[in-house]
Amino acid sequence: MRRAIEALERSKDHERLEILVVDCGSQDGSPRLDAEYPSIQMLRLPHHFGATKAMNVATRTAKADLLFFVSPDVEVQPDTVMRLADKLDQDSDTTAAAPLLVDREGRTVPHSRPLPSPENLYPAPADVDPAQESVAIGYPGLEALMVRKQFVRGMNYFDERFGNSWADADLAMQIRRAGKKIRVYPAIRAILDERSNPLQGDVLALADEALGAAAFLGKYYGFFSGFRFRLAAILKALGNFQLRLLGYLISGQKLDGSQAG
């Protein structure tokens, strides 16, 4: 997190940036970061309400016309933010713009995927041709993505039927349905460290992922598509005697803060 903030503070024209950090009830030192970095605005939530609510809090708070969602695992280059903003200013058909993600040795980290579908719900990421000026992609995720705030506002912000998962896929689908583009600009770079997932293996997070997938399928491919996926997840949990997971799937308990006692 510190490296991510410091990279943003080294950005060209950084005084024009409004850096918002959403703390979802962290138990580590994250809530005190604003004491170390006076230029950031810390938005403190009392519980882990999930990524969707956190993004909505940040989106409604932000004053700028362009939103740049950045994972704590990403370090931008000094020119990343302003160059992405320039690209969006130049191309009205592009609603979201992403840098090419690379590791610390400069190797491309695959992060371009086609949109999920019932036939391929978890498409594998593919490499982007670094020789191209820009590449239109379906689904980049939200590790580092700049989006027009007007578009997010027009879709009535992020759909809070999603908890911690699938709001990024929902955004990508909304952009495609609007006839707009998401583009990666390979000459614009950001470093992605090994992805951290503090919720890996958490039963509620597993339920949230499955329920988010069912909600996505139901929203875009019909009620029965989502119902079949959720039923299959319930039967799998039952067959594996994962009783907590089974309870969450049956009740529809996603990671949205309502589980906090």
TORKOL-4160 file (C-alpha; in steps of 0.2 Angstrom, whole numbers, padded with zeros to 4 digits, m for minus):
261
<pt num="1" X="0000" Y="0000" Z="0000"/>
<pt num="2" X="0014" Y="0012" Z="0004"/>
<pt num="3" X="0023" Y="0009" Z="m0012"/>
<pt num="4" X="0007" Y="0011" Z="m0022"/>
<pt num="5" X="0003" Y="0028" Z="m0013"/>
<pt num="6" X="0021" Y="0034" Z="m0015"/>
<pt num="7" X="0021" Y="0030" Z="m0034"/>
<pt num="8" X="0005" Y="0040" Z="m0036"/>
<pt num="9" X="0013" Y="0055" Z="m0026"/>
<pt num="10" X="0028" Y="0054" Z="m0039"/>
<pt num="11" X="0016" Y="0056" Z="m0053"/>
<pt num="12" X="0018" Y="0070" Z="m0065"/>
<pt num="13" X="0006" Y="0085" Z="m0060"/>
<pt num="14" X="0003" Y="0075" Z="m0044"/>
<pt num="15" X="m0005" Y="0091" Z="m0037"/>
<pt num="16" X="m0019" Y="0089" Z="m0048"/>
<pt num="17" X="m0023" Y="0071" Z="m0041"/>
<pt num="18" X="m0035" Y="0068" Z="m0028"/>
<pt num="19" X="m0029" Y="0052" Z="m0019"/>
<pt num="20" X="m0043" Y="0043" Z="m0010"/>
<pt num="21" X="m0039" Y="0027" Z="0000"/>
<pt num="22" X="m0054" Y="0016" Z="0006"/>
<pt num="23" X="m0051" Y="0007" Z="0022"/>
<pt num="24" X="m0063" Y="m0008" Z="0024"/>
<pt num="25" X="m0061" Y="m0010" Z="0043"/>
<pt num="26" X="m0043" Y="m0015" Z="0042"/>
<pt num="27" X="m0035" Y="m0022" Z="0058"/>
<pt num="28" X="m0017" Y="m0018" Z="0053"/>
<pt num="29" X="m0009" Y="m0001" Z="0051"/>
<pt num="30" X="m0018" Y="0004" Z="0035"/>
<pt num="31" X="m0031" Y="0016" Z="0044"/>
<pt num="32" X="m0016" Y="0027" Z="0050"/>
<pt num="33" X="m0008" Y="0029" Z="0033"/>
<pt num="34" X="m0016" Y="0047" Z="0031"/>
<pt num="35" X="m0004" Y="0052" Z="0046"/>
<pt num="36" X="0011" Y="0047" Z="0035"/>
<pt num="37" X="0004" Y="0054" Z="0019"/>
<pt num="38" X="m0005" Y="0070" Z="0022"/>
<pt num="39" X="m0010" Y="0072" Z="0003"/>
<pt num="40" X="m0021" Y="0057" Z="0004"/>
<pt num="41" X="m0039" Y="0057" Z="0010"/>
<pt num="42" X="m0044" Y="0041" Z="0020"/>
<pt num="43" X="m0061" Y="0035" Z="0019"/>
<pt num="44" X="m0064" Y="0023" Z="0034"/>
<pt num="45" X="m0077" Y="0010" Z="0034"/>
<pt num="46" X="m0081" Y="0001" Z="0050"/>
<pt num="47" X="m0082" Y="m0016" Z="0042"/>
<pt num="48" X="m0077" Y="m0025" Z="0026"/>
<pt num="49" X="m0092" Y="m0020" Z="0016"/>
<pt num="50" X="m0084" Y="m0028" Z="0000"/>
<pt num="51" X="m0076" Y="m0020" Z="m0015"/>
<pt num="52" X="m0092" Y="m0014" Z="m0023"/>
<pt num="53" X="m0098" Y="m0003" Z="m0009"/>
<pt num="54" X="m0080" Y="0003" Z="m0006"/>
<pt num="55" X="m0079" Y="0008" Z="m0024"/>
<pt num="56" X="m0096" Y="0017" Z="m0023"/>
<pt num="57" X="m0090" Y="0026" Z="m0008"/>
<pt num="58" X="m0075" Y="0032" Z="m0017"/>
<pt num="59" X="m0084" Y="0036" Z="m0033"/>
<pt num="60" X="m0097" Y="0047" Z="m0024"/>
<pt num="61" X="m0083" Y="0056" Z="m0014"/>
<pt num="62" X="m0072" Y="0059" Z="m0029"/>
<pt num="63" X="m0073" Y="0077" Z="m0037"/>
<pt num="64" X="m0064" Y="0073" Z="m0053"/>
<pt num="65" X="m0072" Y="0068" Z="m0070"/>
<pt num="66" X="m0060" Y="0053" Z="m0072"/>
<pt num="67" X="m0058" Y="0039" Z="m0059"/>
<pt num="68" X="m0043" Y="0029" Z="m0058"/>
<pt num="69" X="m0045" Y="0013" Z="m0048"/>
<pt num="70" X="m0028" Y="0006" Z="m0042"/>
<pt num="71" X="m0025" Y="m0010" Z="m0032"/>
<pt num="72" X="m0012" Y="m0009" Z="m0018"/>
<pt num="73" X="m0002" Y="m0021" Z="m0028"/>
<pt num="74" X="0001" Y="m0009" Z="m0042"/>
<pt num="75" X="0014" Y="0005" Z="m0044"/>
<pt num="76" X="0011" Y="0017" Z="m0057"/>
<pt num="77" X="0025" Y="0026" Z="m0067"/>
<pt num="78" X="0027" Y="0045" Z="m0065"/>
<pt num="79" X="0018" Y="0047" Z="m0082"/>
<pt num="80" X="0005" Y="0034" Z="m0081"/>
<pt num="81" X="m0010" Y="0044" Z="m0074"/>
<pt num="82" X="m0009" Y="0059" Z="m0085"/>
<pt num="83" X="m0005" Y="0049" Z="m0101"/>
<pt num="84" X="m0021" Y="0038" Z="m0098"/>
<pt num="85" X="m0031" Y="0054" Z="m0095"/>
<pt num="86" X="m0025" Y="0062" Z="m0111"/>
<pt num="87" X="m0030" Y="0046" Z="m0120"/>
<pt num="88" X="m0048" Y="0047" Z="m0113"/>
<pt num="89" X="m0048" Y="0066" Z="m0118"/>
<pt num="90" X="m0044" Y="0061" Z="m0136"/>
<pt num="91" X="m0055" Y="0047" Z="m0139"/>
<pt num="92" X="m0074" Y="0049" Z="m0135"/>
<pt num="93" X="m0077" Y="0031" Z="m0139"/>
<pt num="94" X="m0066" Y="0025" Z="m0126"/>
<pt num="95" X="m0074" Y="0024" Z="m0109"/>
<pt num="96" X="m0060" Y="0015" Z="m0099"/>
<pt num="97" X="m0041" Y="0015" Z="m0101"/>
<pt num="98" X="m0028" Y="0004" Z="m0094"/>
<pt num="99" X="m0009" Y="0004" Z="m0094"/>
<pt num="100" X="0001" Y="m0012" Z="m0098"/>
<pt num="101" X="0004" Y="m0021" Z="m0082"/>
<pt num="102" X="0022" Y="m0028" Z="m0080"/>
<pt num="103" X="0032" Y="m0036" Z="m0067"/>
<pt num="104" X="0048" Y="m0029" Z="m0059"/>
<pt num="105" X="0058" Y="m0036" Z="m0073"/>
<pt num="106" X="0048" Y="m0028" Z="m0086"/>
<pt num="107" X="0039" Y="m0044" Z="m0092"/>
<pt num="108" X="0021" Y="m0042" Z="m0097"/>
<pt num="109" X="0008" Y="m0048" Z="m0084"/>
<pt num="110" X="m0007" Y="m0055" Z="m0094"/>
<pt num="111" X="m0023" Y="m0046" Z="m0089"/>
<pt num="112" X="m0033" Y="m0045" Z="m0104"/>
<pt num="113" X="m0048" Y="m0057" Z="m0105"/>
<pt num="114" X="m0064" Y="m0059" Z="m0115"/>
<pt num="115" X="m0080" Y="m0055" Z="m0106"/>
<pt num="116" X="m0086" Y="m0070" Z="m0095"/>
<pt num="117" X="m0100" Y="m0080" Z="m0103"/>
<pt num="118" X="m0110" Y="m0096" Z="m0097"/>
<pt num="119" X="m0098" Y="m0106" Z="m0108"/>
<pt num="120" X="m0082" Y="m0098" Z="m0102"/>
<pt num="121" X="m0086" Y="m0090" Z="m0085"/>
<pt num="122" X="m0067" Y="m0089" Z="m0080"/>
<pt num="123" X="m0058" Y="m0085" Z="m0096"/>
<pt num="124" X="m0039" Y="m0086" Z="m0095"/>
<pt num="125" X="m0030" Y="m0069" Z="m0097"/>
<pt num="126" X="m0020" Y="m0066" Z="m0112"/>
<pt num="127" X="m0005" Y="m0056" Z="m0117"/>
<pt num="128" X="m0007" Y="m0039" Z="m0126"/>
<pt num="129" X="0004" Y="m0035" Z="m0141"/>
<pt num="130" X="0016" Y="m0022" Z="m0134"/>
<pt num="131" X="0020" Y="m0016" Z="m0151"/>
<pt num="132" X="0002" Y="m0009" Z="m0154"/>
<pt num="133" X="m0002" Y="0009" Z="m0149"/>
<pt num="134" X="m0018" Y="0003" Z="m0141"/>
<pt num="135" X="m0028" Y="m0014" Z="m0140"/>
<pt num="136" X="m0047" Y="m0015" Z="m0137"/>
<pt num="137" X="m0051" Y="m0028" Z="m0124"/>
<pt num="138" X="m0066" Y="m0035" Z="m0116"/>
<pt num="139" X="m0062" Y="m0037" Z="m0097"/>
<pt num="140" X="m0046" Y="m0030" Z="m0089"/>
<pt num="141" X="m0051" Y="m0031" Z="m0071"/>
<pt num="142" X="m0048" Y="m0016" Z="m0059"/>
<pt num="143" X="m0030" Y="m0018" Z="m0054"/>
<pt num="144" X="m0027" Y="m0002" Z="m0064"/>
<pt num="145" X="m0041" Y="0006" Z="m0074"/>
<pt num="146" X="m0046" Y="0023" Z="m0078"/>
<pt num="147" X="m0065" Y="0026" Z="m0081"/>
<pt num="148" X="m0076" Y="0041" Z="m0085"/>
<pt num="149" X="m0085" Y="0045" Z="m0069"/>
<pt num="150" X="m0100" Y="0051" Z="m0080"/>
<pt num="151" X="m0102" Y="0033" Z="m0086"/>
<pt num="152" X="m0102" Y="0025" Z="m0069"/>
<pt num="153" X="m0114" Y="0038" Z="m0063"/>
<pt num="154" X="m0125" Y="0034" Z="m0078"/>
<pt num="155" X="m0126" Y="0016" Z="m0074"/>
<pt num="156" X="m0132" Y="0021" Z="m0056"/>
<pt num="157" X="m0115" Y="0017" Z="m0049"/>
<pt num="158" X="m0108" Y="m0001" Z="m0046"/>
<pt num="159" X="m0122" Y="m0013" Z="m0044"/>
<pt num="160" X="m0122" Y="m0018" Z="m0025"/>
<pt num="161" X="m0130" Y="m0035" Z="m0029"/>
<pt num="162" X="m0112" Y="m0039" Z="m0030"/>
<pt num="163" X="m0102" Y="m0040" Z="m0014"/>
<pt num="164" X="m0083" Y="m0042" Z="m0016"/>
<pt num="165" X="m0083" Y="m0050" Z="m0033"/>
<pt num="166" X="m0089" Y="m0047" Z="m0051"/>
<pt num="167" X="m0092" Y="m0029" Z="m0050"/>
<pt num="168" X="m0077" Y="m0027" Z="m0062"/>
<pt num="169" X="m0085" Y="m0039" Z="m0075"/>
<pt num="170" X="m0102" Y="m0030" Z="m0073"/>
<pt num="171" X="m0093" Y="m0013" Z="m0077"/>
<pt num="172" X="m0085" Y="m0021" Z="m0093"/>
<pt num="173" X="m0101" Y="m0028" Z="m0099"/>
<pt num="174" X="m0110" Y="m0011" Z="m0096"/>
<pt num="175" X="m0097" Y="m0003" Z="m0107"/>
<pt num="176" X="m0099" Y="m0016" Z="m0121"/>
<pt num="177" X="m0118" Y="m0014" Z="m0121"/>
<pt num="178" X="m0116" Y="0005" Z="m0122"/>
<pt num="179" X="m0106" Y="0002" Z="m0138"/>
<pt num="180" X="m0090" Y="0009" Z="m0130"/>
<pt num="181" X="m0072" Y="0003" Z="m0128"/>
<pt num="182" X="m0060" Y="m0002" Z="m0115"/>
<pt num="183" X="m0042" Y="0000" Z="m0121"/>
<pt num="184" X="m0025" Y="m0005" Z="m0115"/>
<pt num="185" X="m0011" Y="0007" Z="m0120"/>
<pt num="186" X="0005" Y="m0004" Z="m0121"/>
<pt num="187" X="0017" Y="0011" Z="m0120"/>
<pt num="188" X="0009" Y="0017" Z="m0104"/>
<pt num="189" X="0016" Y="0005" Z="m0090"/>
<pt num="190" X="0012" Y="0001" Z="m0072"/>
<pt num="191" X="0021" Y="m0012" Z="m0061"/>
<pt num="192" X="0010" Y="m0026" Z="m0054"/>
<pt num="193" X="0018" Y="m0036" Z="m0039"/>
<pt num="194" X="0012" Y="m0053" Z="m0035"/>
<pt num="195" X="m0007" Y="m0052" Z="m0032"/>
<pt num="196" X="m0011" Y="m0052" Z="m0014"/>
<pt num="197" X="m0027" Y="m0059" Z="m0008"/>
<pt num="198" X="m0030" Y="m0058" Z="0011"/>
<pt num="199" X="m0047" Y="m0067" Z="0009"/>
<pt num="200" X="m0040" Y="m0082" Z="0000"/>
<pt num="201" X="m0048" Y="m0098" Z="0007"/>
<pt num="202" X="m0061" Y="m0088" Z="0017"/>
<pt num="203" X="m0077" Y="m0097" Z="0017"/>
<pt num="204" X="m0088" Y="m0081" Z="0015"/>
<pt num="205" X="m0077" Y="m0075" Z="0001"/>
<pt num="206" X="m0079" Y="m0091" Z="m0008"/>
<pt num="207" X="m0098" Y="m0089" Z="m0006"/>
<pt num="208" X="m0097" Y="m0071" Z="m0012"/>
<pt num="209" X="m0087" Y="m0076" Z="m0027"/>
<pt num="210" X="m0100" Y="m0090" Z="m0032"/>
<pt num="211" X="m0115" Y="m0079" Z="m0028"/>
<pt num="212" X="m0107" Y="m0065" Z="m0038"/>
<pt num="213" X="m0105" Y="m0076" Z="m0053"/>
<pt num="214" X="m0123" Y="m0082" Z="m0052"/>
<pt num="215" X="m0129" Y="m0064" Z="m0051"/>
<pt num="216" X="m0119" Y="m0059" Z="m0066"/>
<pt num="217" X="m0126" Y="m0074" Z="m0076"/>
<pt num="218" X="m0143" Y="m0070" Z="m0070"/>
<pt num="219" X="m0142" Y="m0051" Z="m0075"/>
<pt num="220" X="m0135" Y="m0054" Z="m0093"/>
<pt num="221" X="m0140" Y="m0072" Z="m0098"/>
<pt num="222" X="m0157" Y="m0074" Z="m0089"/>
<pt num="223" X="m0163" Y="m0080" Z="m0073"/>
<pt num="224" X="m0161" Y="m0098" Z="m0076"/>
<pt num="225" X="m0143" Y="m0097" Z="m0080"/>
<pt num="226" X="m0139" Y="m0089" Z="m0064"/>
<pt num="227" X="m0151" Y="m0101" Z="m0054"/>
<pt num="228" X="m0142" Y="m0116" Z="m0062"/>
<pt num="229" X="m0125" Y="m0110" Z="m0057"/>
<pt num="230" X="m0130" Y="m0106" Z="m0039"/>
<pt num="231" X="m0139" Y="m0123" Z="m0038"/>
<pt num="232" X="m0123" Y="m0132" Z="m0044"/>
<pt num="233" X="m0113" Y="m0122" Z="m0031"/>
<pt num="234" X="m0125" Y="m0128" Z="m0017"/>
<pt num="235" X="m0124" Y="m0146" Z="m0023"/>
<pt num="236" X="m0105" Y="m0146" Z="m0024"/>
<pt num="237" X="m0104" Y="m0138" Z="m0006"/>
<pt num="238" X="m0116" Y="m0151" Z="0000"/>
<pt num="239" X="m0107" Y="m0165" Z="m0008"/>
<pt num="240" X="m0090" Y="m0159" Z="0000"/>
<pt num="241" X="m0099" Y="m0157" Z="0017"/>
<pt num="242" X="m0094" Y="m0139" Z="0017"/>
<pt num="243" X="m0108" Y="m0134" Z="0029"/>
<pt num="244" X="m0103" Y="m0116" Z="0032"/>
<pt num="245" X="m0101" Y="m0113" Z="0013"/>
<pt num="246" X="m0118" Y="m0122" Z="0010"/>
<pt num="247" X="m0127" Y="m0110" Z="0023"/>
<pt num="248" X="m0120" Y="m0095" Z="0015"/>
<pt num="249" X="m0125" Y="m0100" Z="m0003"/>
<pt num="250" X="m0142" Y="m0105" Z="0002"/>
<pt num="251" X="m0145" Y="m0089" Z="0012"/>
<pt num="252" X="m0137" Y="m0078" Z="m0001"/>
<pt num="253" X="m0124" Y="m0071" Z="0011"/>
<pt num="254" X="m0111" Y="m0061" Z="0002"/>
<pt num="255" X="m0097" Y="m0051" Z="0008"/>
<pt num="256" X="m0106" Y="m0034" Z="0011"/>
<pt num="257" X="m0104" Y="m0029" Z="0029"/>
<pt num="258" X="m0120" Y="m0037" Z="0034"/>
<pt num="259" X="m0110" Y="m0052" Z="0041"/>
<pt num="260" X="m0102" Y="m0041" Z="0054"/>
<pt num="261" X="m0108" Y="m0044" Z="0071"/>
